[in-house]
Amino acid sequence: MILEILGSVVLGLALSWAALRSLSPRLPSPRAVFGTGALGALFGLYLMHSVLGSGHAAATLIGAVLISAVTVSLLIRPRSRRISRSAAA
């Protein structure tokens, strides 16, 4: 169980690092992104472990990474677009 916890935190941090490399201008501070990735992975591990039970380490880690990806994706801000008004308005 300890290795699953460490593995999920490391995978969550790696996912956060990859998100920061590719979407840096659209994300908040790196500290918030790394924290969200790690905590999302821990929550995902807890959720998947309670759903699948013990003995499914690979599936549990995959589920933890997927839930971590969802939580990190919630931090992405939309692109700043200028609102253009039509001539009729």
Rosetta blueprint (number, residue, H / E / L):
1 M L
2 I H
3 L H
4 E H
5 I H
6 L H
7 G H
8 S H
9 V H
10 V H
11 L H
12 G H
13 L H
14 A H
15 L H
16 S H
17 W H
18 A H
19 A H
20 L H
21 R H
22 S H
23 L H
24 S H
25 P H
26 R H
27 L L
28 P L
29 S L
30 P H
31 R H
32 A H
33 V H
34 F H
35 G H
36 T H
37 G H
38 A H
39 L H
40 G H
41 A H
42 L H
43 F H
44 G H
45 L H
46 Y H
47 L H
48 M H
49 H H
50 S H
51 V H
52 L H
53 G L
54 S L
55 G L
56 H L
57 A H
58 A H
59 A H
60 T H
61 L H
62 I H
63 G H
64 A H
65 V H
66 L H
67 I H
68 S H
69 A H
70 V H
71 T H
72 V H
73 S H
74 L L
75 L L
76 I L
77 R L
78 P L
79 R L
80 S L
81 R L
82 R L
83 I L
84 S L
85 R L
86 S L
87 A L
88 A L
89 A L
